[in-house]
Amino acid sequence: MKFNILRYITILVLLLTLVNSKLVKRKITEREQVNSYIIVLKEELNTQQFEDKISTLSSLIGEENVTQVYRMTGFRGLAANIPDSILEKVKTDESVEYIEKDSTVSIN
């Protein structure tokens, strides 16, 4: 009897895990479709270098295209809508740690 209950509980947990994994979906948002990226700057930049680089990138990208500036310890950079032609220039900047596509993830 205990073995059957344990088996049913195990099966139930496995089924719930499977169903739950199907509920997590990546949604493509309008921001993704307009070349929205997150640019993370290198940690070794001091505060003045960071602010200067944000100013330079904002001018290059267009201040109206910058949607967010991140000034957190361990995560400093900006989010922006960047045309492909400008993105190539940003990728070659030595102050840039990495660039990734901005996206929204939600649980339904």
Backbone as CSV, one residue per row, in Angstrom:
resi,resn,N_x,N_y,N_z,CA_x,CA_y,CA_z,C_x,C_y,C_z
1,MET,0.820,-1.200,0.000,0.000,0.000,0.000,0.867,1.268,0.000
2,LYS,1.888,1.318,0.885,2.768,2.478,0.936,3.498,2.655,-0.387
3,PHE,3.873,1.538,-1.003,4.584,1.598,-2.279,3.711,2.234,-3.359
4,ASN,2.429,1.890,-3.411,1.511,2.463,-4.401,1.324,3.962,-4.191
5,ILE,1.198,4.382,-2.948,1.030,5.807,-2.663,2.280,6.569,-3.085
6,LEU,3.439,6.020,-2.753,4.698,6.652,-3.135,4.825,6.742,-4.656
7,ARG,4.419,5.696,-5.350,4.471,5.696,-6.813,3.551,6.772,-7.392
8,TYR,2.341,6.894,-6.849,1.398,7.899,-7.345,1.893,9.322,-7.073
9,ILE,2.482,9.518,-5.914,3.035,10.839,-5.602,4.176,11.175,-6.557
10,THR,5.038,10.215,-6.825,6.153,10.430,-7.754,5.642,10.767,-9.148
11,ILE,4.660,10.032,-9.609,4.082,10.289,-10.934,3.431,11.673,-10.967
12,LEU,2.732,12.032,-9.909,2.086,13.342,-9.839,3.120,14.469,-9.898
13,VAL,4.201,14.327,-9.151,5.258,15.341,-9.162,5.868,15.455,-10.554
14,LEU,6.133,14.338,-11.196,6.695,14.363,-12.552,5.741,15.033,-13.537
15,LEU,4.471,14.725,-13.446,3.488,15.343,-14.344,3.385,16.847,-14.104
16,LEU,3.365,17.257,-12.850,3.295,18.688,-12.545,4.535,19.421,-13.042
17,THR,5.682,18.794,-12.916,6.919,19.395,-13.422,6.859,19.547,-14.931
18,LEU,6.379,18.541,-15.617,6.267,18.586,-17.071,5.287,19.669,-17.507
19,VAL,4.141,19.736,-16.871,3.139,20.746,-17.217,3.684,22.139,-16.928
20,ASN,4.333,22.304,-15.798,4.870,23.609,-15.419,5.934,24.080,-16.402
21,SER,6.758,23.179,-16.900,7.799,23.578,-17.853,7.192,24.079,-19.158
22,LYS,6.027,23.628,-19.499,5.351,24.091,-20.713,4.761,25.489,-20.528
23,LEU,4.566,25.908,-19.275,3.954,27.206,-19.010,4.937,28.362,-19.113
24,VAL,6.228,28.085,-18.993,7.233,29.140,-19.077,7.545,29.358,-20.546
25,LYS,7.208,30.519,-21.037,7.386,30.814,-22.457,8.125,32.127,-22.611
26,ARG,8.870,32.209,-23.663,9.557,33.456,-23.986,8.659,34.218,-24.946
27,LYS,8.306,35.421,-24.558,7.452,36.243,-25.408,8.302,37.236,-26.177
28,ILE,8.026,37.362,-27.446,8.689,38.377,-28.253,7.876,39.652,-28.119
29,THR,8.541,40.693,-27.684,7.846,41.955,-27.478,8.182,42.918,-28.601
30,GLU,7.459,44.004,-28.607,7.692,45.034,-29.618,9.110,45.591,-29.509
31,ARG,9.629,45.713,-28.266,10.986,46.235,-28.079,12.020,45.345,-28.759
32,GLU,11.819,44.033,-28.712,12.768,43.125,-29.350,12.805,43.341,-30.862
33,GLN,11.691,43.668,-31.424,11.594,43.789,-32.870,12.232,45.065,-33.392
34,VAL,12.558,45.982,-32.500,13.166,47.235,-32.944,14.622,47.323,-32.484
35,ASN,15.306,46.194,-32.489,16.737,46.136,-32.170,17.060,46.652,-30.778
36,SER,16.392,46.132,-29.784,16.635,46.527,-28.402,17.736,45.654,-27.803
37,TYR,18.769,46.303,-27.254,19.928,45.599,-26.710,20.287,46.131,-25.336
38,ILE,20.977,45.297,-24.567,21.579,45.716,-23.307,23.088,45.706,-23.517
39,ILE,23.724,46.834,-23.236,25.176,46.972,-23.359,25.741,47.018,-21.943
40,VAL,26.576,46.049,-21.611,27.197,46.003,-20.288,28.645,46.456,-20.430
41,LEU,29.018,47.437,-19.605,30.372,47.982,-19.652,31.282,47.238,-18.676
42,LYS,32.567,47.318,-18.927,33.553,46.606,-18.109,33.575,47.148,-16.682
43,GLU,33.785,46.232,-15.738,33.810,46.567,-14.305,34.934,47.522,-13.949
44,GLU,36.069,47.417,-14.651,37.250,48.198,-14.254,37.136,49.696,-14.532
45,LEU,36.085,50.116,-15.217,35.903,51.554,-15.447,35.592,52.244,-14.123
46,ASN,36.305,53.330,-13.838,35.956,54.092,-12.635,34.694,54.905,-12.930
47,THR,34.181,55.580,-11.929,32.906,56.299,-12.074,32.954,57.333,-13.193
48,GLN,34.023,58.113,-13.260,34.135,59.144,-14.300,34.224,58.513,-15.690
49,GLN,35.017,57.450,-15.833,35.129,56.765,-17.128,33.782,56.186,-17.539
50,PHE,33.062,55.618,-16.568,31.745,55.055,-16.848,30.789,56.140,-17.344
51,GLU,30.719,57.259,-16.632,29.808,58.340,-17.022,30.187,58.916,-18.388
52,ASP,31.496,59.045,-18.643,31.951,59.528,-19.956,31.540,58.561,-21.060
53,LYS,31.673,57.256,-20.799,31.321,56.250,-21.809,29.814,56.238,-22.052
54,ILE,29.021,56.377,-21.008,27.562,56.449,-21.172,27.200,57.651,-22.031
55,SER,27.845,58.779,-21.788,27.601,59.991,-22.572,27.984,59.780,-24.037
56,THR,29.151,59.168,-24.264,29.616,58.904,-25.636,28.669,57.954,-26.360
57,LEU,28.294,56.859,-25.686,27.385,55.888,-26.308,26.012,56.506,-26.564
58,SER,25.527,57.309,-25.630,24.220,57.963,-25.812,24.231,58.890,-27.019
59,SER,25.337,59.602,-27.206,25.455,60.486,-28.374,25.505,59.675,-29.660
60,LEU,26.251,58.571,-29.642,26.382,57.722,-30.829,25.049,57.065,-31.186
61,ILE,24.390,56.515,-30.185,23.136,55.781,-30.394,21.976,56.740,-30.628
62,GLY,22.046,57.886,-29.970,20.933,58.838,-29.973,20.264,58.771,-28.617
63,GLU,20.307,59.864,-27.878,19.773,59.862,-26.511,18.320,59.418,-26.453
64,GLU,17.563,59.694,-27.507,16.153,59.287,-27.534,15.994,57.771,-27.635
65,ASN,17.056,57.074,-28.057,17.008,55.612,-28.183,17.441,54.884,-26.919
66,VAL,18.042,55.602,-25.970,18.465,54.989,-24.704,17.243,54.872,-23.804
67,THR,16.926,53.644,-23.397,15.725,53.412,-22.596,16.011,53.259,-21.108
68,GLN,17.254,52.918,-20.755,17.598,52.710,-19.348,19.109,52.769,-19.178
69,VAL,19.564,53.368,-18.089,20.981,53.339,-17.722,21.079,52.580,-16.408
70,TYR,21.979,51.593,-16.356,22.165,50.763,-15.165,23.444,51.193,-14.453
71,ARG,23.310,51.594,-13.193,24.460,52.043,-12.404,24.615,51.193,-11.141
72,MET,24.343,49.920,-11.232,24.431,49.034,-10.077,25.830,48.430,-9.980
73,THR,26.275,48.174,-8.771,27.550,47.497,-8.587,27.462,46.119,-9.233
74,GLY,28.399,45.812,-10.085,28.403,44.524,-10.766,27.599,44.493,-12.055
75,PHE,26.838,45.532,-12.310,26.051,45.583,-13.546,25.878,47.041,-13.940
76,ARG,26.764,47.504,-14.805,26.721,48.895,-15.254,26.690,48.922,-16.772
77,GLY,25.745,49.663,-17.287,25.604,49.762,-18.731,24.325,50.479,-19.091
78,LEU,23.788,50.123,-20.255,22.551,50.767,-20.690,21.757,49.850,-21.602
79,ALA,20.477,50.158,-21.707,19.585,49.484,-22.648,19.173,50.520,-23.679
80,ALA,19.131,50.091,-24.940,18.805,51.047,-26.002,18.304,50.327,-27.241
81,ASN,17.600,51.075,-28.065,17.213,50.613,-29.398,18.320,51.056,-30.344
82,ILE,19.038,50.087,-30.902,20.249,50.397,-31.665,20.135,49.863,-33.088
83,PRO,20.238,50.730,-34.092,20.262,50.265,-35.485,21.496,49.385,-35.729
84,ASP,21.380,48.450,-36.659,22.471,47.512,-36.951,23.779,48.212,-37.293
85,SER,23.706,49.294,-38.048,24.927,49.992,-38.461,25.688,50.558,-37.258
86,ILE,24.981,51.043,-36.269,25.621,51.586,-35.069,26.039,50.459,-34.129
87,LEU,25.273,49.382,-34.102,25.599,48.244,-33.243,26.996,47.706,-33.540
88,GLU,27.359,47.656,-34.804,28.692,47.169,-35.181,29.789,48.051,-34.591
89,LYS,29.567,49.359,-34.542,30.548,50.274,-33.941,30.645,50.048,-32.436
90,VAL,29.506,49.850,-31.789,29.481,49.652,-30.343,30.198,48.349,-29.969
91,LYS,30.031,47.312,-30.778,30.663,46.015,-30.500,32.185,46.105,-30.443
92,THR,32.763,47.047,-31.163,34.223,47.158,-31.207,34.787,48.051,-30.104
93,ASP,33.932,48.661,-29.302,34.386,49.554,-28.229,35.062,48.734,-27.126
94,GLU,36.263,49.137,-26.744,37.039,48.399,-25.743,36.437,48.461,-24.343
95,SER,35.561,49.403,-24.086,34.932,49.527,-22.763,33.725,48.606,-22.600
96,VAL,33.284,47.999,-23.695,32.097,47.144,-23.665,32.496,45.718,-23.288
97,GLU,31.885,45.213,-22.215,32.120,43.829,-21.774,31.368,42.870,-22.690
98,TYR,30.060,43.123,-22.861,29.255,42.310,-23.775,27.957,43.035,-24.106
99,ILE,27.319,42.544,-25.167,26.032,43.083,-25.620,25.100,41.897,-25.797
100,GLU,23.879,42.048,-25.326,22.908,40.987,-25.575,21.561,41.583,-25.950
101,LYS,20.806,40.816,-26.696,19.476,41.230,-27.128,18.584,41.356,-25.901
102,ASP,17.881,42.456,-25.800,16.949,42.671,-24.696,15.683,41.878,-24.993
103,SER,15.167,41.183,-23.999,13.951,40.411,-24.214,13.153,40.345,-22.923
104,THR,11.919,39.962,-23.050,11.031,39.814,-21.916,10.691,38.345,-21.764
105,VAL,10.816,37.842,-20.556,10.447,36.461,-20.265,9.314,36.511,-19.262
106,SER,8.260,35.742,-19.510,7.133,35.755,-18.582,6.657,34.340,-18.311
107,ILE,5.962,34.200,-17.218,5.367,32.916,-16.860,3.868,33.068,-17.019
108,ASN,3.283,32.209,-17.826,1.830,32.277,-18.052,1.118,31.330,-17.132
